[in-house]
Amino acid sequence: MTDVPTIPIDPRPALRSLTLRGAGAMAIAFGLSRLGVDLPEGSAQAIADALADLVFYGGLMAVGVGRARARGPIG
């Protein structure tokens, strides 16, 4: 029997995905360019990162609140 070498896979959370960041930055840059706003270099990426963090941590807070309410008295 031959041993097949396993390649360790580094799971990357979706929040840190370069695809998500790039898509967000392109969407922000496109939307603001349609409005006539010129952004400095790299600021669309920073805005996309901030929005992704905001959505992620807002979702975590909503889950925490929902779990706390589910364990409390109904009323």
Contacts in CASP RR format, 6 or more apart in sequence:
PFRMAT RR
TARGET T0000
AUTHOR 0000-0000-0000
METHOD contacts of the structure
MODEL  1
MTDVPTIPIDPRPALRSLTLRGAGAMAIAFGLSRLGVDLPEGSAQAIADA
LADLVFYGGLMAVGVGRARARGPIG
14 20 0 8 1.000
15 52 0 8 1.000
15 53 0 8 1.000
15 56 0 8 1.000
20 52 0 8 1.000
21 45 0 8 1.000
21 48 0 8 1.000
21 49 0 8 1.000
21 52 0 8 1.000
22 45 0 8 1.000
22 48 0 8 1.000
24 44 0 8 1.000
24 48 0 8 1.000
24 51 0 8 1.000
24 52 0 8 1.000
25 42 0 8 1.000
25 44 0 8 1.000
25 45 0 8 1.000
25 47 0 8 1.000
25 48 0 8 1.000
26 44 0 8 1.000
27 48 0 8 1.000
28 44 0 8 1.000
28 47 0 8 1.000
28 48 0 8 1.000
28 51 0 8 1.000
29 39 0 8 1.000
29 44 0 8 1.000
32 38 0 8 1.000
32 39 0 8 1.000
32 44 0 8 1.000
END
